[in-house]
Amino acid sequence: MKKSKKSRQDLFENEEEEILSSFEKGEWKKIKNVEKAKVQARKTAAKTLRKDVRINIRLSSADIFNIKKIAAFEGLPYQTLIASVLHKYASGHLKI
């Protein structure tokens, strides 16, 4: 018998339950200066996510077709999706 994949909705519900549980345990802390924290977070994100190197890769047309299909479903340009997946892998958030 095949193991069924969890739907996106199931994954969101699990993540939401984890967030709620964390909040209820008092693990969240108030930020004293929210505006200052927002500015700092934006600066950090801009610096971290800056694209400053160009690469060229060859992929099969079937892979590109599938990537474009997924990107369209997600509402993203396909190159942004590819960059996002590579970033997640490079930062250790995506295991293969």
N, CA, C and O atoms as a GROMACS GRO file, in nm:
protein
  384
    1MET      N    1   0.083  -0.117   0.000
    1MET     CA    2   0.000   0.000   0.000
    1MET      C    3   0.089   0.125   0.000
    1MET      O    4   0.183   0.134   0.078
    2LYS      N    5   0.058   0.221  -0.088
    2LYS     CA    6   0.136   0.343  -0.098
    2LYS      C    7   0.102   0.436   0.018
    2LYS      O    8  -0.012   0.446   0.062
    3LYS      N    9   0.204   0.503   0.065
    3LYS     CA   10   0.185   0.604   0.168
    3LYS      C   11   0.133   0.730   0.100
    3LYS      O   12   0.193   0.778   0.004
    4SER      N   13   0.022   0.784   0.148
    4SER     CA   14  -0.034   0.902   0.082
    4SER      C   15   0.042   1.026   0.124
    4SER      O   16   0.083   1.041   0.240
    5LYS      N   17   0.060   1.116   0.028
    5LYS     CA   18   0.127   1.242   0.056
    5LYS      C   19   0.030   1.334   0.129
    5LYS      O   20  -0.091   1.332   0.104
    6LYS      N   21   0.083   1.413   0.220
    6LYS     CA   22  -0.001   1.510   0.290
    6LYS      C   23  -0.034   1.623   0.194
    6LYS      O   24   0.050   1.666   0.115
    7SER      N   25  -0.154   1.671   0.202
    7SER     CA   26  -0.194   1.783   0.118
    7SER      C   27  -0.134   1.911   0.174
    7SER      O   28  -0.090   1.916   0.289
    8ARG      N   29  -0.134   2.012   0.092
    8ARG     CA   30  -0.084   2.143   0.136
    8ARG      C   31  -0.163   2.193   0.255
    8ARG      O   32  -0.107   2.250   0.349
    9GLN      N   33  -0.295   2.171   0.252
    9GLN     CA   34  -0.381   2.215   0.361
    9GLN      C   35  -0.340   2.148   0.491
    9GLN      O   36  -0.334   2.212   0.596
   10ASP      N   37  -0.313   2.015   0.486
   10ASP     CA   38  -0.269   1.943   0.605
   10ASP      C   39  -0.139   2.001   0.660
   10ASP      O   40  -0.123   2.017   0.781
   11LEU      N   41  -0.046   2.033   0.570
   11LEU     CA   42   0.081   2.090   0.613
   11LEU      C   43   0.061   2.225   0.678
   11LEU      O   44   0.122   2.254   0.781
   12PHE      N   45  -0.025   2.310   0.619
   12PHE     CA   46  -0.053   2.441   0.679
   12PHE      C   47  -0.117   2.425   0.815
   12PHE      O   48  -0.082   2.496   0.909
   13GLU      N   49  -0.211   2.333   0.826
   13GLU     CA   50  -0.278   2.312   0.955
   13GLU      C   51  -0.179   2.267   1.061
   13GLU      O   52  -0.185   2.313   1.175
   14ASN      N   53  -0.087   2.177   1.026
   14ASN     CA   54   0.016   2.133   1.121
   14ASN      C   55   0.104   2.249   1.164
   14ASN      O   56   0.135   2.265   1.282
   15GLU      N   57   0.145   2.330   1.068
   15GLU     CA   58   0.230   2.444   1.098
   15GLU      C   59   0.156   2.544   1.186
   15GLU      O   60   0.212   2.600   1.279
   16GLU      N   61   0.029   2.565   1.155
   16GLU     CA   62  -0.052   2.657   1.236
   16GLU      C   63  -0.066   2.606   1.379
   16GLU      O   64  -0.061   2.684   1.474
   17GLU      N   65  -0.083   2.474   1.395
   17GLU     CA   66  -0.094   2.416   1.529
   17GLU      C   67   0.037   2.434   1.606
   17GLU      O   68   0.035   2.462   1.726
   18GLU      N   69   0.149   2.418   1.538
   18GLU     CA   70   0.279   2.438   1.603
   18GLU      C   71   0.295   2.583   1.648
   18GLU      O   72   0.345   2.609   1.758
   19ILE      N   73   0.254   2.676   1.564
   19ILE     CA   74   0.264   2.818   1.598
   19ILE      C   75   0.176   2.849   1.719
   19ILE      O   76   0.220   2.916   1.812
   20LEU      N   77   0.052   2.802   1.716
   20LEU     CA   78  -0.040   2.826   1.827
   20LEU      C   79   0.014   2.765   1.956
   20LEU      O   80   0.009   2.828   2.061
   21SER      N   81   0.065   2.644   1.948
   21SER     CA   82   0.121   2.578   2.067
   21SER      C   83   0.239   2.658   2.123
   21SER      O   84   0.249   2.677   2.244
   22SER      N   85   0.326   2.704   2.036
   22SER     CA   86   0.440   2.784   2.077
   22SER      C   87   0.395   2.912   2.145
   22SER      O   88   0.451   2.952   2.247
   23PHE      N   89   0.293   2.977   2.089
   23PHE     CA   90   0.239   3.100   2.147
   23PHE      C   91   0.180   3.074   2.284
   23PHE      O   92   0.204   3.149   2.379
   24GLU      N   93   0.101   2.965   2.295
   24GLU     CA   94   0.036   2.932   2.421
   24GLU      C   95   0.136   2.894   2.530
   24GLU      O   96   0.107   2.913   2.648
   25LYS      N   97   0.252   2.842   2.492
   25LYS     CA   98   0.356   2.808   2.590
   25LYS      C   99   0.434   2.931   2.636
   25LYS      O  100   0.518   2.922   2.726
   26GLY      N  101   0.404   3.045   2.575
   26GLY     CA  102   0.474   3.168   2.614
   26GLY      C  103   0.612   3.181   2.555
   26GLY      O  104   0.696   3.253   2.608
   27GLU      N  105   0.636   3.113   2.444
   27GLU     CA  106   0.768   3.116   2.381
   27GLU      C  107   0.790   3.243   2.297
   27GLU      O  108   0.901   3.269   2.252
   28TRP      N  109   0.686   3.319   2.276
   28TRP     CA  110   0.698   3.440   2.196
   28TRP      C  111   0.728   3.558   2.288
   28TRP      O  112   0.674   3.567   2.398
   29LYS      N  113   0.814   3.647   2.242
   29LYS     CA  114   0.852   3.764   2.319
   29LYS      C  115   0.811   3.891   2.245
   29LYS      O  116   0.818   3.899   2.122
   30LYS      N  117   0.769   3.990   2.322
   30LYS     CA  118   0.732   4.118   2.262
   30LYS      C  119   0.857   4.191   2.215
   30LYS      O  120   0.964   4.181   2.276
   31ILE      N  121   0.842   4.263   2.106
   31ILE     CA  122   0.950   4.346   2.055
   31ILE      C  123   0.924   4.488   2.103
   31ILE      O  124   0.815   4.543   2.083
   32LYS      N  125   1.024   4.547   2.166
   32LYS     CA  126   1.006   4.680   2.225
   32LYS      C  127   0.984   4.787   2.119
   32LYS      O  128   0.893   4.869   2.130
   33ASN      N  129   1.067   4.786   2.016
   33ASN     CA  130   1.056   4.888   1.910
   33ASN      C  131   1.028   4.816   1.778
   33ASN      O  132   1.121   4.778   1.706
   34VAL      N  133   0.899   4.799   1.746
   34VAL     CA  134   0.859   4.722   1.628
   34VAL      C  135   0.909   4.787   1.500
   34VAL      O  136   0.958   4.718   1.411
   35GLU      N  137   0.898   4.918   1.490
   35GLU     CA  138   0.940   4.986   1.366
   35GLU      C  139   1.090   4.969   1.341
   35GLU      O  140   1.132   4.946   1.228
   36LYS      N  141   1.169   4.979   1.446
   36LYS     CA  142   1.314   4.960   1.433
   36LYS      C  143   1.343   4.815   1.390
   36LYS      O  144   1.430   4.792   1.306
   37ALA      N  145   1.273   4.720   1.449
   37ALA     CA  146   1.292   4.579   1.413
   37ALA      C  147   1.253   4.554   1.268
   37ALA      O  148   1.319   4.476   1.199
   38LYS      N  149   1.145   4.618   1.221
   38LYS     CA  150   1.104   4.603   1.080
   38LYS      C  151   1.210   4.656   0.986
   38LYS      O  152   1.243   4.591   0.887
   39VAL      N  153   1.265   4.772   1.017
   39VAL     CA  154   1.369   4.832   0.932
   39VAL      C  155   1.491   4.740   0.927
   39VAL      O  156   1.547   4.715   0.820
   40GLN      N  157   1.531   4.688   1.044
   40GLN     CA  158   1.646   4.599   1.050
   40GLN      C  159   1.620   4.470   0.972
   40GLN      O  160   1.708   4.422   0.901
   41ALA      N  161   1.499   4.415   0.984
   41ALA     CA  162   1.464   4.291   0.912
   41ALA      C  163   1.467   4.315   0.762
   41ALA      O  164   1.515   4.230   0.687
   42ARG      N  165   1.416   4.429   0.716
   42ARG     CA  166   1.418   4.461   0.573
   42ARG      C  167   1.561   4.472   0.521
   42ARG      O  168   1.593   4.422   0.413
   43LYS      N  169   1.647   4.540   0.598
   43LYS     CA  170   1.788   4.555   0.557
   43LYS      C  171   1.856   4.419   0.549
   43LYS      O  172   1.930   4.390   0.454
   44THR      N  173   1.832   4.336   0.649
   44THR     CA  174   1.892   4.203   0.651
   44THR      C  175   1.843   4.119   0.534
   44THR      O  176   1.922   4.051   0.468
   45ALA      N  177   1.712   4.124   0.508
   45ALA     CA  178   1.656   4.047   0.396
   45ALA      C  179   1.713   4.095   0.263
   45ALA      O  180   1.749   4.013   0.178
   46ALA      N  181   1.720   4.225   0.245
   46ALA     CA  182   1.772   4.280   0.119
   46ALA      C  183   1.917   4.237   0.098
   46ALA      O  184   1.957   4.200  -0.013
   47LYS      N  185   1.995   4.241   0.204
   47LYS     CA  186   2.136   4.203   0.194
   47LYS      C  187   2.150   4.053   0.168
   47LYS      O  188   2.233   4.011   0.088
   48THR      N  189   2.070   3.974   0.237
   48THR     CA  190   2.078   3.828   0.225
   48THR      C  191   2.029   3.779   0.090
   48THR      O  192   2.088   3.688   0.032
   49LEU      N  193   1.921   3.838   0.041
   49LEU     CA  194   1.857   3.788  -0.079
   49LEU      C  195   1.903   3.859  -0.207
   49LEU      O  196   1.849   3.833  -0.315
   50ARG      N  197   2.000   3.947  -0.195
   50ARG     CA  198   2.051   4.020  -0.312
   50ARG      C  199   2.110   3.922  -0.413
   50ARG      O  200   2.188   3.833  -0.377
   51LYS      N  201   2.073   3.939  -0.536
   51LYS     CA  202   2.123   3.853  -0.643
   51LYS      C  203   2.239   3.928  -0.710
   51LYS      O  204   2.219   4.028  -0.778
   52ASP      N  205   2.360   3.878  -0.690
   52ASP     CA  206   2.475   3.949  -0.744
   52ASP      C  207   2.566   3.862  -0.832
   52ASP      O  208   2.672   3.907  -0.876
   53VAL      N  209   2.524   3.736  -0.855
   53VAL     CA  210   2.602   3.647  -0.940
   53VAL      C  211   2.508   3.582  -1.040
   53VAL      O  212   2.400   3.534  -1.004
   54ARG      N  213   2.550   3.580  -1.165
   54ARG     CA  214   2.470   3.517  -1.271
   54ARG      C  215   2.533   3.382  -1.305
   54ARG      O  216   2.655   3.370  -1.315
   55ILE      N  217   2.447   3.279  -1.323
   55ILE     CA  218   2.495   3.148  -1.365
   55ILE      C  219   2.414   3.102  -1.486
   55ILE      O  220   2.303   3.149  -1.509
   56ASN      N  221   2.471   3.011  -1.560
   56ASN     CA  222   2.400   2.947  -1.671
   56ASN      C  223   2.401   2.797  -1.647
   56ASN      O  224   2.505   2.739  -1.615
   57ILE      N  225   2.286   2.735  -1.661
   57ILE     CA  226   2.278   2.590  -1.645
   57ILE      C  227   2.194   2.533  -1.759
   57ILE      O  228   2.110   2.602  -1.816
   58ARG      N  229   2.218   2.409  -1.789
   58ARG     CA  230   2.138   2.339  -1.890
   58ARG      C  231   2.045   2.242  -1.817
   58ARG      O  232   2.089   2.165  -1.732
   59LEU      N  233   1.917   2.248  -1.852
   59LEU     CA  234   1.817   2.158  -1.797
   59LEU      C  235   1.740   2.095  -1.911
   59LEU      O  236   1.734   2.149  -2.021
   60SER      N  237   1.681   1.981  -1.883
   60SER     CA  238   1.600   1.917  -1.988
   60SER      C  239   1.472   1.998  -2.009
   60SER      O  240   1.424   2.065  -1.918
   61SER      N  241   1.420   1.991  -2.129
   61SER     CA  242   1.296   2.064  -2.159
   61SER      C  243   1.181   2.014  -2.073
   61SER      O  244   1.092   2.090  -2.037
   62ALA      N  245   1.183   1.884  -2.040
   62ALA     CA  246   1.077   1.829  -1.954
   62ALA      C  247   1.084   1.889  -1.814
   62ALA      O  248   0.981   1.922  -1.754
   63ASP      N  249   1.208   1.904  -1.760
   63ASP     CA  250   1.223   1.965  -1.628
   63ASP      C  251   1.177   2.110  -1.629
   63ASP      O  252   1.107   2.154  -1.538
   64ILE      N  253   1.216   2.184  -1.731
   64ILE     CA  254   1.175   2.325  -1.740
   64ILE      C  255   1.023   2.335  -1.752
   64ILE      O  256   0.962   2.421  -1.689
   65PHE      N  257   0.963   2.248  -1.831
   65PHE     CA  258   0.817   2.248  -1.845
   65PHE      C  259   0.751   2.228  -1.709
   65PHE      O  260   0.658   2.300  -1.673
   66ASN      N  261   0.800   2.129  -1.633
   66ASN     CA  262   0.743   2.100  -1.501
   66ASN      C  263   0.767   2.214  -1.403
   66ASN      O  264   0.678   2.248  -1.324
   67ILE      N  265   0.885   2.273  -1.407
   67ILE     CA  266   0.916   2.387  -1.320
   67ILE      C  267   0.826   2.505  -1.352
   67ILE      O  268   0.775   2.571  -1.262
   68LYS      N  269   0.806   2.532  -1.481
   68LYS     CA  270   0.718   2.642  -1.520
   68LYS      C  271   0.574   2.618  -1.476
   68LYS      O  272   0.504   2.711  -1.437
   69LYS      N  273   0.531   2.492  -1.482
   69LYS     CA  274   0.396   2.457  -1.438
   69LYS      C  275   0.380   2.483  -1.288
   69LYS      O  276   0.281   2.541  -1.244
   70ILE      N  277   0.478   2.439  -1.211
   70ILE     CA  278   0.475   2.460  -1.066
   70ILE      C  279   0.480   2.609  -1.034
   70ILE      O  280   0.406   2.658  -0.949
   71ALA      N  281   0.568   2.682  -1.103
   71ALA     CA  282   0.580   2.826  -1.079
   71ALA      C  283   0.449   2.898  -1.110
   71ALA      O  284   0.408   2.987  -1.036
   72ALA      N  285   0.384   2.859  -1.218
   72ALA     CA  286   0.256   2.921  -1.254
   72ALA      C  287   0.152   2.894  -1.145
   72ALA      O  288   0.075   2.984  -1.109
   73PHE      N  289   0.150   2.772  -1.093
   73PHE     CA  290   0.057   2.737  -0.986
   73PHE      C  291   0.084   2.822  -0.861
   73PHE      O  292  -0.009   2.864  -0.792
   74GLU      N  293   0.213   2.846  -0.832
   74GLU     CA  294   0.252   2.924  -0.715
   74GLU      C  295   0.242   3.075  -0.739
   74GLU      O  296   0.250   3.154  -0.646
   75GLY      N  297   0.223   3.114  -0.865
   75GLY     CA  298   0.214   3.257  -0.897
   75GLY      C  299   0.350   3.325  -0.897
   75GLY      O  300   0.361   3.442  -0.861
   76LEU      N  301   0.453   3.251  -0.938
   76LEU     CA  302   0.589   3.303  -0.940
   76LEU      C  303   0.650   3.292  -1.079
   76LEU      O  304   0.611   3.203  -1.155
   77PRO      N  305   0.743   3.379  -1.113
   77PRO     CA  306   0.822   3.355  -1.233
   77PRO      C  307   0.906   3.229  -1.211
   77PRO      O  308   0.952   3.204  -1.099
   78TYR      N  309   0.926   3.150  -1.315
   78TYR     CA  310   0.996   3.022  -1.297
   78TYR      C  311   1.139   3.041  -1.250
   78TYR      O  312   1.190   2.958  -1.174
   79GLN      N  313   1.207   3.148  -1.292
   79GLN     CA  314   1.345   3.170  -1.249
   79GLN      C  315   1.350   3.203  -1.100
   79GLN      O  316   1.445   3.167  -1.031
   80THR      N  317   1.248   3.272  -1.052
   80THR     CA  318   1.239   3.302  -0.909
   80THR      C  319   1.221   3.174  -0.829
   80THR      O  320   1.281   3.157  -0.723
   81LEU      N  321   1.138   3.084  -0.880
   81LEU     CA  322   1.118   2.955  -0.814
   81LEU      C  323   1.248   2.876  -0.808
   81LEU      O  324   1.283   2.821  -0.704
   82ILE      N  325   1.321   2.871  -0.918
   82ILE     CA  326   1.449   2.800  -0.922
   82ILE      C  327   1.546   2.862  -0.820
   82ILE      O  328   1.611   2.790  -0.745
   83ALA      N  329   1.555   2.995  -0.819
   83ALA     CA  330   1.644   3.064  -0.725
   83ALA      C  331   1.604   3.036  -0.580
   83ALA      O  332   1.690   3.020  -0.494
   84SER      N  333   1.474   3.030  -0.555
   84SER     CA  334   1.425   3.003  -0.420
   84SER      C  335   1.463   2.862  -0.374
   84SER      O  336   1.507   2.843  -0.261
   85VAL      N  337   1.445   2.765  -0.462
   85VAL     CA  338   1.479   2.626  -0.428
   85VAL      C  339   1.630   2.616  -0.402
   85VAL      O  340   1.672   2.551  -0.305
   86LEU      N  341   1.711   2.677  -0.486
   86LEU     CA  342   1.856   2.673  -0.467
   86LEU      C  343   1.896   2.742  -0.337
   86LEU      O  344   1.985   2.695  -0.266
   87HIS      N  345   1.831   2.854  -0.306
   87HIS     CA  346   1.861   2.927  -0.182
   87HIS      C  347   1.827   2.840  -0.060
   87HIS      O  348   1.904   2.832   0.035
   88LYS      N  349   1.711   2.777  -0.064
   88LYS     CA  350   1.671   2.690   0.048
   88LYS      C  351   1.770   2.576   0.067
   88LYS      O  352   1.805   2.542   0.180
   89TYR      N  353   1.814   2.518  -0.042
   89TYR     CA  354   1.912   2.409  -0.034
   89TYR      C  355   2.045   2.460   0.020
   89TYR      O  356   2.104   2.399   0.109
   90ALA      N  357   2.092   2.573  -0.033
   90ALA     CA  358   2.221   2.627   0.008
   90ALA      C  359   2.220   2.670   0.155
   90ALA      O  360   2.324   2.664   0.221
   91SER      N  361   2.105   2.713   0.206
   91SER     CA  362   2.098   2.756   0.345
   91SER      C  363   2.061   2.644   0.441
   91SER      O  364   2.045   2.668   0.561
   92GLY      N  365   2.048   2.521   0.388
   92GLY     CA  366   2.023   2.405   0.473
   92GLY      C  367   1.878   2.382   0.508
   92GLY      O  368   1.849   2.299   0.595
   93HIS      N  369   1.786   2.452   0.444
   93HIS     CA  370   1.644   2.436   0.474
   93HIS      C  371   1.576   2.336   0.384
   93HIS      O  372   1.458   2.306   0.402
   94LEU      N  373   1.648   2.283   0.287
   94LEU     CA  374   1.594   2.185   0.195
   94LEU      C  375   1.694   2.070   0.186
   94LEU      O  376   1.808   2.088   0.144
   95LYS      N  377   1.649   1.953   0.226
   95LYS     CA  378   1.737   1.836   0.223
   95LYS      C  379   1.698   1.747   0.106
   95LYS      O  380   1.580   1.729   0.077
   96ILE      N  381   1.797   1.693   0.040
   96ILE     CA  382   1.771   1.603  -0.073
   96ILE      C  383   1.824   1.465  -0.040
   96ILE      O  384   1.813   1.373  -0.121
   0.00000   0.00000   0.00000
